[in-house]
Amino acid sequence: MRRLLAVFIMGALIIGGPVAADAQTAIIEEDMPAEGGFRRVVLVSGLEHPWGMVWLPDGDILITERPGRLRRVHAGQLVAAPIDGLPAVFAEGQGGLLDISLHPRFKENARLFLTYAHGRGSANRTRVATAILRGTLLEDLRVVFEVDTVKSGGQHFGSRMVWLPDGTMLVTIGDGGNPPVTHKGEWIRKQAQNKSSHLGKVLRIQDDGATPADNPFANAADAQTAVWSYGHRNIQGIVFDPLRNAVWASEHGALGGDELNRIQAGQNYGWPVVTYSREYVGAKKISDDTSRPGMQDPVVVWMSAIAPSGLTLYTGKPFPRWHGDLFVGGLRSQDIRRIDLDGDGRVRGQTSLRIGHRVRDVRQGPDELLYVLTDETDGSLIRLEPVADPQSPSAP
C-alpha cells in the first residue's frame, strides 16, 4: 500500500502516518496500514442485522436486531427465543430497533434503555424508551423521549446513547435524510442548523426524559431545551472519554466527508453549511466551505467514506499499545479504524483492523477485549483477542 506524506493544506493535514500535534483536522485520503497483533474469534452467528450490545452484570450480553428483536447471549450461546415485551418498531431502510444501554444503577433498578424508529414510511421519528428487564421479559415499557419533528423515509435516525458522569444521557439524532426528503419546503437536512428542531443534534436528557436545567439552550427562546450540540448529519458512534473528560462522536458524511468530532456543549458542527461531503447524485459539493468562524472543525475527516458506526475508547490491559485510543467501526470499509491519540486528544496516527464484514458496533467488554457486531442478514458477534507477536498480521 502506498504511504502518504504528511502535508499541511489550508490548515488541515493529509496523513498516512503520524499527525502533527498542531493540526486542526486530519484529512484521511485513502486506506490506512493494517494493524496487527490480534485475531478474530466468532462467538455468535445467526444475528439479523445486529445494531447495539450491552453486558449484564452476570456476564450475559444483550444484542438488538434492527427488525425489532432483543437477543440474549448466555454462556457463549445465543438464546433461541428473543426477549419479549419490545415496542413495535418502524423497520425499513435504516430504521428499526437500534441502540441499547443500561441505567447507571441497573443493579438496583434493572432498567434499560432502547432507541428505535417509530411510525410508518410517510411519518416516523426516533424514540427513546425505558423498561425493566425481568428474565426473558421487558416490563413497565415507557417512552421517555421522542423527536419533535415527524419525517418521511427510512434514513438518518442517529440513535446512539451514552451516559455522562453526572447521570444524564446523550442521544444522537440524525438530520432526517438526504434529498429529495423535505421539511416545510426545503431539504430536511437543513434542520440540523435549526436549534428549534431535534433533527441533526446531540441531545442531553435525564433518565426520565426531562431536560437538565444546565443544558446550553435550556433558557433560549429559539431552541429545543434538550439540544446539547447541533449541525450534525447522522452520528452512529458516541463515547465518553474519562481519560480526557471528553465526548467523541463518529458521524456519517454523504459522498465522502465522514467525521470524528470532539463534542462540546452548545457548539455548532456545521452540517450542511460546512462540510467536505459531496452530493450522491452528480458528486457536486454540498458546500463551498469546509470551515467557518463559530463552527467546530472535525478532528478527523475520511474523504474515502468508511461509513462510521460504533465507537469505543480502549482502556484495557490485553492490548497495552491501544490504551487511550479510539476505535471507529466502518460499515463501508469493513474494518475498525484505530485512532492513536495523545494525552490531550490530538491525533498521532491511524491504522486499520481488518474485519472483512460491515462493522455496525464496536465495544470494550468487561474482560477488556474488543467486541464487534457485523451488520448482515447473518450477522456475527466477534471478539478480538491478542496474539503473541504484536507486529504480526491479524489472524482469522
C-alpha positions as CSV (number, residue, x, y, z in Angstrom):
1,M,0.0,0.0,0.0
2,R,1.3,3.4,-0.9
3,R,2.2,5.6,2.1
4,L,1.1,9.2,2.0
5,L,3.3,12.1,3.1
6,A,2.1,14.5,5.8
7,V,1.4,17.9,4.2
8,F,-0.4,20.9,5.5
9,I,-3.1,22.2,3.2
10,M,-5.3,25.1,4.2
11,G,-5.0,24.4,7.9
12,A,-5.7,20.7,7.6
13,L,-3.3,17.7,7.4
14,I,-3.5,14.9,4.9
15,I,-2.0,11.9,6.6
16,G,-0.8,8.3,6.0
17,G,1.4,8.2,9.1
18,P,1.9,10.3,12.3
19,V,-0.1,13.5,12.6
20,A,1.5,16.8,13.6
21,A,0.3,17.9,17.1
22,D,-0.8,21.3,15.9
23,A,-3.0,20.1,13.1
24,Q,-6.7,21.0,13.5
25,T,-8.2,18.5,11.1
26,A,-6.6,15.2,10.0
27,I,-7.9,14.5,6.4
28,I,-7.6,10.9,5.5
29,E,-7.4,10.5,1.7
30,E,-7.0,6.7,1.5
31,D,-6.9,3.4,3.4
32,M,-4.5,3.1,6.3
33,P,-1.9,0.4,7.1
34,A,-3.2,-2.7,8.7
35,E,-3.0,-3.2,12.4
36,G,-1.6,-6.5,13.7
37,G,-1.4,-8.3,17.0
38,F,-4.9,-9.7,17.2
39,R,-7.1,-12.5,15.9
40,R,-10.9,-12.5,15.2
41,V,-12.9,-15.1,17.1
42,V,-16.6,-15.5,16.0
43,L,-18.6,-16.1,19.2
44,V,-22.1,-16.0,17.8
45,S,-23.6,-16.0,14.3
46,G,-27.2,-16.0,13.0
47,L,-28.0,-12.5,14.1
48,E,-30.2,-10.4,11.7
49,H,-28.7,-7.0,11.3
50,P,-27.5,-6.6,14.9
51,W,-27.1,-2.9,15.9
52,G,-26.2,-2.5,19.6
53,M,-25.0,-4.5,22.5
54,V,-24.5,-4.3,26.3
55,W,-23.3,-6.5,29.0
56,L,-25.4,-7.5,32.0
57,P,-23.8,-7.8,35.5
58,D,-24.0,-11.6,35.2
59,G,-21.9,-11.6,32.1
60,D,-24.7,-12.2,29.6
61,I,-24.8,-9.9,26.5
62,L,-28.0,-8.3,25.2
63,I,-28.0,-7.5,21.4
64,T,-30.5,-5.6,19.4
65,E,-31.5,-6.7,16.0
66,R,-32.8,-4.0,13.7
67,P,-36.0,-5.9,12.6
68,G,-37.2,-5.5,16.2
69,R,-35.8,-8.3,18.4
70,L,-33.7,-8.2,21.5
71,R,-31.4,-11.3,21.8
72,R,-29.5,-12.7,24.8
73,V,-26.1,-14.4,24.7
74,H,-25.8,-16.7,27.7
75,A,-22.7,-18.8,28.4
76,G,-21.4,-18.0,24.9
77,Q,-24.5,-19.3,23.2
78,L,-27.3,-17.3,21.5
79,V,-30.6,-17.9,23.3
80,A,-33.1,-19.1,20.7
81,A,-36.1,-17.1,22.0
82,P,-35.9,-13.3,21.8
83,I,-36.8,-11.3,24.9
84,D,-40.5,-10.4,25.0
85,G,-42.1,-7.1,25.6
86,L,-40.4,-5.0,22.9
87,P,-42.1,-2.0,21.4
88,A,-43.3,-2.0,17.8
89,V,-40.7,-0.5,15.5
90,F,-40.5,1.0,12.0
91,A,-38.1,-1.5,10.5
92,E,-37.5,-0.1,7.0
93,G,-34.3,1.3,5.4
94,Q,-32.0,2.3,8.3
95,G,-34.9,2.2,10.8
96,G,-35.8,-0.4,13.4
97,L,-34.6,-1.4,16.8
98,L,-31.3,0.4,17.3
99,D,-29.2,1.1,20.4
100,I,-29.4,-0.3,23.9
101,S,-27.9,1.0,27.2
102,L,-28.2,0.0,30.9
103,H,-29.2,2.6,33.5
104,P,-26.1,3.5,35.6
105,R,-27.9,2.0,38.6
106,F,-29.0,-1.1,36.7
107,K,-28.0,-3.4,39.5
108,E,-30.6,-1.6,41.7
109,N,-33.4,-0.9,39.3
110,A,-32.9,-3.5,36.4
111,R,-33.8,-0.7,34.0
112,L,-32.5,-0.5,30.4
113,F,-33.0,2.0,27.6
114,L,-33.7,1.4,23.9
115,T,-33.7,3.7,20.9
116,Y,-35.8,2.8,17.9
117,A,-37.6,4.2,14.8
118,H,-41.3,4.6,15.3
119,G,-44.1,5.2,12.9
120,R,-44.6,4.5,9.2
121,G,-42.9,5.3,5.9
122,S,-44.6,8.7,5.5
123,A,-44.3,9.7,9.1
124,N,-41.7,8.5,11.5
125,R,-39.3,9.6,14.2
126,T,-36.7,8.4,16.7
127,R,-37.9,7.4,20.2
128,V,-36.1,6.6,23.5
129,A,-37.9,4.0,25.7
130,T,-37.1,2.5,29.1
131,A,-38.2,-0.8,30.6
132,I,-37.3,-3.2,33.4
133,L,-35.6,-6.5,32.5
134,R,-37.2,-9.4,34.3
135,G,-35.6,-12.6,33.0
136,T,-36.9,-13.1,29.4
137,L,-39.4,-10.2,29.6
138,L,-39.4,-6.4,29.5
139,E,-41.8,-4.8,31.9
140,D,-43.0,-1.3,32.5
141,L,-42.1,-0.1,29.0
142,R,-42.3,3.7,28.8
143,V,-41.4,6.1,26.0
144,V,-39.4,8.9,27.8
145,F,-38.5,10.9,24.7
146,E,-39.3,11.3,21.1
147,V,-38.1,13.6,18.3
148,D,-40.3,16.6,17.8
149,T,-40.2,16.5,14.0
150,V,-42.1,13.8,12.0
151,K,-40.2,12.9,8.9
152,S,-40.7,10.6,5.9
153,G,-38.5,7.8,4.6
154,G,-36.1,5.4,6.3
155,Q,-32.9,7.4,6.7
156,H,-30.8,9.1,9.4
157,F,-32.2,8.1,12.8
158,G,-28.9,8.5,14.5
159,S,-29.7,6.8,17.7
160,R,-26.6,6.1,19.8
161,M,-26.8,6.7,23.6
162,V,-24.0,7.4,26.2
163,W,-24.2,8.2,29.9
164,L,-22.2,11.1,31.3
165,P,-20.7,11.0,34.8
166,D,-23.5,13.2,36.2
167,G,-26.1,10.6,35.3
168,T,-27.5,12.4,32.3
169,M,-27.7,10.8,28.9
170,L,-26.6,12.0,25.4
171,V,-28.7,10.8,22.5
172,T,-27.7,11.3,18.9
173,I,-30.4,12.2,16.3
174,G,-29.9,12.2,12.6
175,D,-30.8,15.1,10.2
176,G,-33.8,13.3,8.7
177,G,-32.4,12.1,5.4
178,N,-30.9,13.1,2.0
179,P,-32.5,15.0,-0.8
180,P,-35.3,14.7,-2.0
181,V,-36.6,14.4,1.6
182,T,-38.0,17.8,2.5
183,H,-39.5,19.6,5.5
184,K,-41.6,22.7,5.2
185,G,-40.4,23.2,1.6
186,E,-36.7,22.8,2.0
187,W,-34.2,19.9,2.3
188,I,-34.8,18.3,5.6
189,R,-31.1,18.2,6.3
190,K,-31.2,22.0,6.9
191,Q,-32.9,21.3,10.2
192,A,-29.5,20.4,11.6
193,Q,-28.9,24.2,11.8
194,N,-32.3,24.9,13.3
195,K,-31.9,24.7,17.1
196,S,-35.7,24.6,17.5
197,S,-35.7,21.1,15.9
198,H,-34.3,17.9,17.3
199,L,-33.0,16.8,13.9
200,G,-29.3,16.7,13.4
201,K,-28.5,17.1,17.0
202,V,-26.9,15.6,20.1
203,L,-29.5,15.8,22.9
204,R,-28.9,15.7,26.6
205,I,-31.8,14.3,28.8
206,Q,-32.3,12.9,32.2
207,D,-33.3,9.3,32.8
208,D,-37.0,10.3,32.8
209,G,-36.6,12.2,29.5
210,A,-36.7,15.6,31.1
211,T,-34.3,18.4,30.2
212,P,-31.4,19.1,32.6
213,A,-31.6,22.7,33.8
214,D,-28.0,23.4,32.8
215,N,-28.3,22.4,29.2
216,P,-26.7,25.1,26.9
217,F,-30.1,26.2,25.4
218,A,-32.3,25.5,28.4
219,N,-33.4,29.1,28.5
220,A,-33.2,30.0,24.8
221,A,-36.4,31.1,23.1
222,D,-35.2,29.8,19.7
223,A,-34.1,26.3,20.7
224,Q,-35.3,23.0,21.9
225,T,-34.2,22.7,25.5
226,A,-32.7,19.2,25.0
227,V,-30.2,20.3,22.4
228,W,-26.6,19.8,23.5
229,S,-24.8,20.4,20.2
230,Y,-26.1,20.8,16.6
231,G,-25.0,20.8,12.9
232,H,-24.7,17.0,12.7
233,R,-25.7,14.8,9.8
234,N,-26.0,11.3,11.3
235,I,-24.0,10.2,14.3
236,Q,-23.9,6.5,14.9
237,G,-21.0,6.3,17.3
238,I,-20.5,8.2,20.6
239,V,-18.4,7.6,23.7
240,F,-17.4,9.4,26.9
241,D,-13.7,9.5,27.4
242,P,-12.8,9.6,31.1
243,L,-9.1,9.9,30.4
244,R,-9.6,13.3,28.8
245,N,-13.0,14.2,30.2
246,A,-14.3,14.5,26.6
247,V,-17.1,13.2,24.4
248,W,-16.2,11.8,21.0
249,A,-18.6,11.1,18.1
250,S,-18.2,9.5,14.7
251,E,-20.5,10.9,12.0
252,H,-21.6,9.8,8.6
253,G,-20.9,12.2,5.8
254,A,-22.6,11.9,2.4
255,L,-20.3,11.1,-0.5
256,G,-17.0,11.2,1.4
257,G,-16.5,13.6,4.4
258,D,-17.2,11.2,7.3
259,E,-16.1,12.8,10.5
260,L,-14.7,12.2,14.0
261,N,-15.7,15.1,16.3
262,R,-15.0,16.1,19.8
263,I,-18.4,17.2,21.1
264,Q,-18.8,20.2,23.3
265,A,-21.9,21.7,24.8
266,G,-23.6,24.4,22.8
267,Q,-21.4,24.1,19.7
268,N,-22.3,24.1,16.0
269,Y,-20.6,21.4,13.9
270,G,-21.5,22.9,10.6
271,W,-23.6,20.4,8.7
272,P,-24.8,21.1,6.0
273,V,-23.3,24.6,5.5
274,V,-19.8,23.4,6.3
275,T,-18.7,20.0,5.1
276,Y,-16.2,18.1,3.0
277,S,-19.1,15.9,1.6
278,R,-20.5,15.8,-1.9
279,E,-23.9,15.0,-3.2
280,Y,-24.7,11.4,-4.0
281,V,-26.1,12.5,-7.4
282,G,-23.5,14.3,-9.6
283,A,-20.8,14.4,-6.9
284,K,-21.4,18.2,-6.6
285,K,-20.0,19.9,-3.5
286,I,-22.7,20.3,-0.8
287,S,-20.9,23.5,0.4
288,D,-18.0,25.6,-0.8
289,D,-16.9,25.9,2.8
290,T,-15.1,23.3,4.9
291,S,-14.6,25.7,7.8
292,R,-16.3,28.8,9.2
293,P,-15.8,31.0,12.2
294,G,-18.1,30.0,15.0
295,M,-18.3,26.4,13.8
296,Q,-16.3,23.5,15.1
297,D,-13.8,21.7,12.8
298,P,-13.8,17.9,12.8
299,V,-10.8,16.2,14.4
300,V,-10.7,13.6,11.5
301,V,-12.2,13.6,8.1
302,W,-12.3,10.5,5.9
303,M,-12.5,11.6,2.3
304,S,-12.9,8.0,1.1
305,A,-16.0,7.1,3.1
306,I,-15.8,4.4,5.8
307,A,-19.5,4.9,6.9
308,P,-18.7,5.0,10.6
309,S,-20.9,3.2,13.1
310,G,-19.9,2.2,16.6
311,L,-17.2,3.9,18.6
312,T,-15.3,3.0,21.7
313,L,-12.4,4.1,23.8
314,Y,-9.9,1.4,24.8
315,T,-8.8,1.4,28.4
316,G,-7.8,-2.3,28.9
317,K,-4.6,-4.2,29.5
318,P,-4.6,-7.0,27.0
319,F,-3.6,-4.6,24.2
320,P,-1.4,-2.1,26.1
321,R,-0.4,-0.3,22.8
322,W,-4.0,0.6,22.3
323,H,-4.6,2.2,25.7
324,G,-6.4,5.6,25.4
325,D,-7.1,5.2,21.7
326,L,-10.4,5.4,19.9
327,F,-11.8,2.6,17.7
328,V,-14.3,3.5,15.0
329,G,-16.3,0.9,13.2
330,G,-16.7,1.1,9.4
331,L,-19.7,-0.3,7.5
332,R,-18.4,0.5,4.0
333,S,-14.7,0.0,4.8
334,Q,-15.4,-3.3,6.7
335,D,-12.8,-2.5,9.3
336,I,-12.2,-0.7,12.5
337,R,-10.1,2.4,12.5
338,R,-7.7,2.8,15.4
339,I,-7.2,6.5,16.1
340,D,-4.0,6.9,18.1
341,L,-4.4,9.9,20.4
342,D,-2.0,11.7,22.7
343,G,-2.9,12.6,26.2
344,D,-4.7,15.8,25.1
345,G,-6.7,14.1,22.4
346,R,-4.6,15.1,19.4
347,V,-4.4,12.6,16.6
348,R,-1.0,11.0,16.2
349,G,-1.9,8.4,13.6
350,Q,-4.4,5.8,12.3
351,T,-4.3,2.1,11.4
352,S,-6.9,-0.3,10.2
353,L,-8.1,-3.5,12.0
354,R,-9.3,-5.6,9.0
355,I,-12.6,-7.3,9.9
356,G,-13.9,-8.2,6.4
357,H,-17.5,-7.5,7.3
358,R,-19.7,-4.5,7.8
359,V,-19.0,-3.3,11.3
360,R,-22.1,-1.9,13.0
361,D,-20.8,-1.6,16.5
362,V,-17.6,-2.0,18.5
363,R,-17.4,-2.0,22.3
364,Q,-14.9,-2.9,25.0
365,G,-16.2,-5.8,27.1
366,P,-15.8,-6.4,30.8
367,D,-12.9,-8.7,30.0
368,E,-11.1,-5.6,28.4
369,L,-11.2,-7.2,24.9
370,L,-12.9,-5.6,21.9
371,Y,-16.2,-7.0,20.6
372,V,-17.7,-6.4,17.2
373,L,-21.2,-6.7,15.6
374,T,-21.4,-7.2,11.9
375,D,-24.4,-5.7,10.1
376,E,-25.5,-8.5,7.9
377,T,-28.5,-10.8,7.4
378,D,-26.4,-13.5,9.0
379,G,-24.6,-11.1,11.4
380,S,-22.0,-12.1,13.9
381,L,-20.6,-11.2,17.3
382,I,-16.8,-11.3,17.1
383,R,-14.2,-10.9,19.8
384,L,-10.7,-9.6,19.1
385,E,-8.0,-11.4,21.1
386,P,-4.3,-10.7,21.3
387,V,-1.7,-12.9,19.6
388,A,1.8,-13.4,20.7
389,D,3.6,-11.2,18.1
390,P,2.2,-7.7,18.2
391,Q,3.6,-7.0,14.7
392,S,2.0,-10.0,13.1
393,P,-1.0,-9.5,10.8
394,S,-4.4,-10.2,12.1
395,A,-5.4,-13.8,12.1
396,P,-8.8,-15.1,11.1
